[in-house]
C-alpha cells in the first residue's frame, strides 16, 4: 500500500515539474518573434529588441502570474481550513472589493501612476480586511469564524457598489480600472514584481511552516485547542497573512477569481487533505496553472482576454462539480 502511494506521489511530482517547465517555456516563448528571441537570449546572441521582449516584458509577466497563482491558491487552501468550508476562497475577507476601491479612487483623483495604484489598492485592501475581522471577532457573536465570513460578504458588497459609483462618475478615465477588475498581467512592470515577491515569499513560508496547524483547525476549534494551538492568536495571524497575500496580488494584477478554489481542490483530489502535502503541492500546481492561463489569454484573440474572465469560465463549472460531488 505504501509503495503504491509513493509511486502515485512520484507521478504527481513529476507531472507538476513537467507542467511548470512547460509553463515557463510557453510564457517566455509565445508572442512576437516566437522562440527565436528566447533562444537568442539563452545563447547570449540576442539584440536589444529580443532582450527587451523576453527579459523586460515576458519574464516579469511570467513572474507576476506565478506570484498571483501561488498567493491566491495557498490563501484559498488556508481559508478552506479556517472556515471549514471547501468553497471558501481568499476574497471572502472583502480584500478584492477593498483593493478595487483603492485603485478606482487613484484614477478618480487623477493620481493613477503605478505606485499610486499599487499603494492605494494595497492599503485599502488591508484596511478592509482589518475592518472585517474587527466586526466579525466581536464578543457579541457566538461563532466568530462564521461572523467574519458574513462580515466579509457585507463589506465586499458595499465596496463593490462604491467602485461602481466611482466608475460611473469617472467613466472616461476608468477603462483601465474596468480591465483591471477583470484581472490581467498585461503591461507588467519590474517594480510590481519587486514589490510583490518578498511579501509573497514571506507569506507562503508562514503558511508552509504552520501547515500542521491547518490540519488541527480543520477538525474544529476545540480539537485545535486540545493539541496546544492558541486558536485565537493563530486565527488572527492566518487572516493577516492571507489578507497580505491576497491584497498584494490584487494590487498588481487585479481581481482573478476561482483560482483559490480550482487549484487547492485539484490537488486535494490527488494528494488528500493533509496540509503538509496539500499546501506545497497546491503552490506547485498554481505556479504552472496561472502562467498557462495567461498564455491562453494572450493567444485567444488578436488583442488579449482578461485572465479573470478565463478563470471565471473555468471556475463556474468546477464550482458546480464540487457541489455535486459533495452531495453524492
N, C-alpha and C positions, 0 to 999 in steps of 0.2 A: 504493500500500500504506500509506504514511504517512498520507495523507488519510483512508483508511478507518479506520485505528486511532484517529486523532484524533477522528473522528466517533463511534466507539464509546465512547471515553473521555469525550467530551462528554455522551453519553446517560447514561452511568453516573453522572457528577457531577450531572446534572440530576435523575436518579431518586433519588439519595441526598439531595439538597436537599429534594425533594418529600416523601420519607419522613420526614425529620427535622421538617419543618413539620407534617405530619400527626400525628406522634407528640406534638409539643408541644401542638397543639390538642386532641387526644383526652385527653391526660394532664391538662390544665387544665380541660377542659370536661365530661368524663364524670363523672357522680355526682349527688349531691343538688343540686337547683337547675339542673342542666344547664349549658348555655352562657349562660343568663341571668346567672348570677353572674360568669362570665368577661367578658361584655360590659360589665357594670356596673363591674367593676374597671378594664377598659381605658379606659372613658369617664370614669372618676372619679366615678361615681354610686353606688358600692357602699356598702351599710350595713355594720355591724360583722360580721354573720354572713357575708355574701358575701366580705368581705375576709379573714376568718379562714379560711374554707374554701379559697379559692383561693391565698392567699399564705402561710398558715401550715400548710396541710396538703398541698394538691395540688402546689404548686411545690417544696417540699422533697422530696416523694416522687418527683417527676419528676427532680430533680437527683440523688437517690440512685440511681435507675435508670440515669441517664446515666453516673454515676461507676462503678457496678458493671459496666455493659456495656463501657465503654471500657477499664477496668483489666483485666478478665478476657480480653477479646478480644485486646488488644495483648500481654498476657502470654502467651496461648496461641500467638500468632504467633511471639513470641521463643523460646519453649520448643521449638517445632517446628523452628526453625533450629538451636538449641543442640544438641538431641538427634538432629537429622537424622531425625526421626520425625514424619510428618504426623499421627499420632494422639496426640501429646503434648499435654498441657494444663497450665494453671497449677498444678493441685493435685498434680502429680507430686512436688513437694518436700515433701509432707505438711503443707502450710500449713493446709489446711481442717481436718484432724483435730486439729492443734495448737490452732487457734483454738477449735474445738468444746470441747476440754478446758477451756480458759480460761473460756469462757462458762458451761459447766456447773458449774465449780468456784465461780464467783462466786455462782451460785444456791445451791449446796450449802452454802456458808459463810454464807448469809444476807446478802450484801452486793450484791444484784442491783439496782444503780442503772444508769442509762445510762452513767455514767462508769466504773464498775467493770467492767461487761460489755465495753465497748469496750476499756478498758485491758488487762484480763486476756486477752481474746481476741487482741488485737493483739500483746502481748508474748509470749504463749505460742506464737503462730504464728511470730514472728521467731526465737524460741529453737529451735523445731522445725526451721526452715529452716537455721539455723546448724549444728545437730547433724547433719542430713542431709548438708550439704556437708562437714563435718568428717570424717564417716565415709567418704563417697564419694571424697573427694580424697586419701585416704591413699596413700602411696607403695607400699603393698602391692598396689594394683590397677593392672593394665596399662592398662585403658581406664577412666579416671576418670569420663568422662561417663556411661558405662553404669553404673558403680558408684553414682554419685549417683542415677540413676534407680531402681535396685534398693533403695538405702537409703531413698529416699522411700517406696517401696511398703511396706517393712518397718515403718518408723516410723509411717506412716499407719495400718497395720493395728493396731499396738499401741495407738495413741491412740484409735482408733475403739472398741476393746474397753474402754479406760479410761472413755470417755464413757458407754458403755452401763452400766458398773458404777455410775457416779455417778447416772445416771438411775434405775437400779433401786433404789438406796438412798435416793433423794430423790424418789420417784415423784410425790408430791402437789404438789411445788413445781416440777416440771420440765416442765410442759406448755408453758411459754414457750420453753424450750430446744429441745424437740422440734419446735415450729413453726419456730423459728429455724434448726434443722438442715436444714429443707426449703427455706429461702430465702424471704425476704419483705421487702417495703418498707412494710408496714403500720406505723401509729403512728410516722411519721417525725418526727425532731427536727431543728431547725435546727443544734443543736450537732453532730450527726452529720455533716451536710453540711460545716460549717466545719472539722471535724476532718479529713475525708477529702479535701476539694477541693484544698488546696495540695499534699498528698502525691501525689495523682493527677496533677495538672498537671506537677509536677517529674518524676515517673516517666515519664510519656508523652513529655515533652520529651527526656529522656535517650534513650529508645528511638528516637525520630524522628531525633535527631542522629546516632546510631550505626547507623542502618538499613543503611548500606552495609556495615558490618562483618558484619551478619547474612547478607548475600549470600555473603561470603567464608567464614563459618563453616559455611554450608550445604554447601559444597564439601569440607569436611574441615579438620582442624586444620593439616595440612601446607600446604595451599593458603593458609589464613589467615595462617600464619606467613610464608609466602613473599612475601605482599603487604604485609608490615610490621606485622601485628597481633600484639600481645603476647597470645597466646591465653589463657594462664593468668589474667592480670590482667583481660582482658575477660570471661572466663567468671565470675570472682568478682563483678565489677560487675554483670553481667547477672542472675545469680542473686539478688544482693542487691536489685536494683531490682524484679525480678519478685516476690520474696518480700514486699517492702514494699507493692507494689500489691495483691497478692492478699490479704495479711493485713488490709490496710485495708478492702478490700471485704467480706471475710468478717466482720470485726468489726462493720460497720454493717448488713449485710443478710443474714448467714448464708451457708449453702453453696448456691451456684447452679451446677449442673454443666452441662457441654457447651457453654456459651457460647464458651469458648476454642477449641472445635473448629468449631462451626457457622459462626460469623461469619468467621474467617480463611479457611476453605476456600470459603465462598461467594464471597468477593472474589478468592481465588486463581483460581477458575474464570473470573472476569470480567476481571481485570487482569494475571494472570500471577504469576510467582514473584519478580520484582524488588521488594525490600522498600522501596525509595524510593517505590514506588507502592502496594504491598500494605499496608504498615503504616498510612499515613494513611487509605486507603480503608476498611480494617478498622475503625479507630476511628470513622470517619464513619458506617459502617453500624451499628455497635454502639450509637451514641447514639440511633438510631431503633428498633433491634430490641428493646432491653431495655425502654424505656418502653411499646412496643406490647404486649409480653408481659405487662407489669404491668397494662395496661388490660384485657387478656383475663382475667387473674386476678381483677380487680375485678368484672367483669360476668358471669362464668361461673356464679356461684351467688348465692344470697341473702346468703351470707357472703363468703368470699374464699378462693380457692385459693392454696396456696403457689406462688410463682413458680418455685422449683426443681423442683416436680412437673411443671410445664408444659414447662420446658426439657429435663427428662429424657425426657418423652414425645416431644419433637421430636428430641432428640439420639440416642436409640436407633436409630431408622430411618436417621437421617443418618449415624451411625457405620457401620451395615451397608452403606449406599450407598457410602461411601468405601472400605470393604474390598473390595466387589465391583468398584468402579471401578478399583482398583489391581491387581486380579487379572486383569482383562481383557487 
